[in-house]
Amino acid sequence: MRSLFLKIFLWFWLMMVLINLASFVAFVLQPEIVVSRWQSATSNALALYAQQAIELYDKSGQPALADFLHRLDRSADIRAYLFDANGQSLHANPPLDARELAHRALSKNEQQFEIHSSNAFGATVAIGPSGTKYVLVAVMPRPRRIGALFPDFRSQPERWILPIIISGLICYLLARYLTRPILQLRTATRQLAAGDLSARAAPAVSRRRDEIGDLVADFNQMAERIEALLTSQRQLISDISHELRSPLARLSVALELARKKAGSEAAGPLDRIEMEGERLNEMIGKLLTIARLESATEVPQSDVVHLSELVKETADDASFEARSRNCDVRLVEDSGCTAVGSSDLLRSAIENVVRNAVRYTAEGTAVEISLSCHRNGDRGWAVIKVRDHGPGVPDKELGNVFQPFYRVENARERQKGGTGLGLAITDRAIRLHGGTVKASNAEGGGLEVEMRLPLGESRTVSPTERAAG
């Protein structure tokens, strides 16, 4: 059970139900107190009724006794029966329970009481004016408090439903009050993790005067600080990249002038300067691209992109570079998928992955590209896989290959000529289109990069959707 709301709700509700149940059980397990009070209150009344009945019977006979017992039944809802010293009824035909209680009272010569499921019985021994012993047995309605000791379980569900519903409603409101801010905080955290730096938890929650309110306020303060730091960092990268373009342009002009004035002996060093300048210019261009992708919240241009044409063109372009290394690039599967987004960004994303694969695949092997379409109900995905036959990447490093400037082996990466920015651009471009990208080691060796892009109508993709994709 992972839901905090459900845990709090069920535990509070169970606690309230157990408290009610414990109170009920405790009351049932201590009936002596209630019975004793009821007997004390009833015994005096039965003794008085018995004396009146006996006096009327001794004075006026059975008709007077019958009239008195009939009036007692109507006025007090008590059905009474008078028995002689031998346990014989002097009026009407009493029930078996009344006969047995009368015999018990005569044998013990004291009051007797019984509480049944529907009625309460009381028997009292009395002496008439002539000295004759009699027993009056009264059948009374079971009192309410006594009824709690011997509940009619057929009526219990109706008595318990309302308290359970009320306690459940109280527990629901309490659990919702405690967990709703946490759910709002979770939503804001996901949005922040997805790249939406403006995400904040509900300001009203931060005004609560408790620990949860303090937590939300601290989170919002942290989010503001992160937004300020990352915005400053991205602006710094963008500004530095722009500022470096001017010195590079002047360096290129100076390099051409140096070529004209220098002799053949300086050709080699000047060529090296030119190559490093081109690499630096390429790196600056990629840094600017990453800065734009990091600050973007939606695709700058949304058109229908025919991925089949894009993949074929990329494979053809990369094959020229691969041939110089005695390698090849092959399109092994093409399902003719389409996506919605920026053709230039998607081309750059796919091209960076393919060029990276060409750079590391072993000589005499081929980089394999596949394009397939998958649908699950109304949702569809275009899946592009690029697999090389190189050394692969350690499993623990697979999650880092899309970070800027990350290299598994620095020396080897520099010898291969990479800048460590290509896969970072791919990751951000694919996520901007609502897709995902991941790397894994292929069976038999080599690295396989899988890019997933949603298929559907043109729409703006929010940061939360990009994270969920």
Number of C-alpha atoms within 10 A of each C-alpha: 5 6 9 16 18 15 13 18 22 16 13 19 22 16 13 17 17 12 12 15 12 12 12 13 12 11 14 16 10 11 15 11 9 14 17 11 10 15 15 10 11 13 17 12 10 21 18 12 19 25 18 15 26 25 17 18 19 15 12 11 13 15 12 16 23 20 13 17 22 15 14 15 16 10 9 10 13 18 18 27 26 28 23 17 16 12 19 16 20 17 15 10 11 18 10 9 13 24 18 12 24 32 18 16 21 22 11 10 15 13 22 19 18 15 19 13 12 13 13 17 21 23 30 26 25 23 15 17 12 8 8 12 17 26 30 27 31 25 22 18 17 17 13 9 13 18 17 14 20 15 15 11 9 7 9 10 9 10 10 12 11 11 14 16 12 12 17 19 14 15 21 19 11 15 21 18 12 16 18 14 21 20 15 15 22 13 16 23 19 16 22 20 14 18 19 19 21 13 20 22 21 15 12 11 20 20 13 15 9 10 10 18 18 15 17 24 21 13 18 22 13 13 20 15 13 15 18 12 12 14 16 12 13 18 15 13 17 18 13 14 19 15 12 13 15 10 11 15 13 10 15 15 11 11 16 13 11 14 14 8 9 12 9 8 8 12 13 10 10 16 13 11 15 16 12 12 17 14 15 16 17 12 18 20 15 20 23 18 17 24 22 15 20 17 15 16 17 17 21 12 14 17 14 16 18 14 26 20 14 17 23 16 14 21 23 15 15 20 21 13 16 24 15 10 16 12 19 22 27 16 18 10 14 17 14 14 21 20 23 24 28 18 18 12 22 22 18 16 21 27 22 19 24 27 22 18 27 28 20 19 23 18 16 12 17 22 29 21 24 18 23 17 18 15 11 7 6 7 10 17 20 22 21 23 22 23 27 27 24 20 13 21 18 12 10 7 13 16 12 14 20 21 16 17 15 17 19 15 9 13 9 12 16 12 8 12 10 18 18 22 21 26 26 22 26 25 22 25 29 22 24 27 29 26 24 22 21 15 22 18 20 15 9 7 14 20 24 24 21 19 24 24 26 23 21 14 12 13 13 18 17 19 24 18 16 19 18 14 15
